[in-house]
Amino acid sequence: MTLPYQILVVDDDFSIVNIIKTALQQAGYQVLTAHDGEAACHIANTKHPHLIIMDVMMPQCNGLVATMRIRQNHNVPILMLSAKAEGSDRVLGLEAGADDYLVKPFYQQELLARVKALLRRYDTLGSIRETKSDEEIQVGNITLNTATKQLIVRGEPVRLTATEFKILQVMMTTPGRVYSAEEIYERVWASEAYSIENTVMVHISRIREKLELNPKKPEYLKVVWGIGYVFEAP
């Protein structure tokens, strides 16, 4: 029997934590809780939750710092919560390593839908429950191993989040094909692209930092102005 997913909810507002915890438990998830970033990092290292819901504004260690620290060692999906809807705050959250971003106040149904989508994506990629595959995708000096979920750049292994992995998997499978931001979002996030703002752009930027010698002059992952993005060999 498959065990239920374990989700860590992090927020310094106890009432919000209780609301989210109740909604998740009613949906069949196990729930861990923390009220600051330090506690979140400790639980991530010791309990290894399948997903983290992380508030941005918290005392001692805020959600951005906690996310960056967790990302150093863990590939767990992170859904960031914030009371700020500005695009710059969304970008900061994604650049810190979050996979998705939700603005307060939010509908419980939307939260649960985001959680389900993130878990489904990570599950499919084998980041939570292992799957077996012998496929390997290579473009130039870049190799994406779908069995180990590992990126090899010029012979060196590079850590990816599952979102970054899925974007590369989509684009490297058909090198030379141009994908719009909307198409990438729909394929990777498995939902309709609506008000995606900078989400895809930030993830593309993070991927470039990991595989390009000069991210400002990319050889592999390029912008096709006015259309989208393309992955191709130099």
Helices and strands as residue ranges (DSSP letters): E 6-10, H 14-26, E 30-34, H 37-46, E 51-55, H 63-71, E 78-82, H 87-96, E 100-103, H 108-125, E 136-139, E 142-145, E 150-153, E 156-158, H 162-173, E 178-179, H 181-189, H 199-211, E 221-224, E 228-231
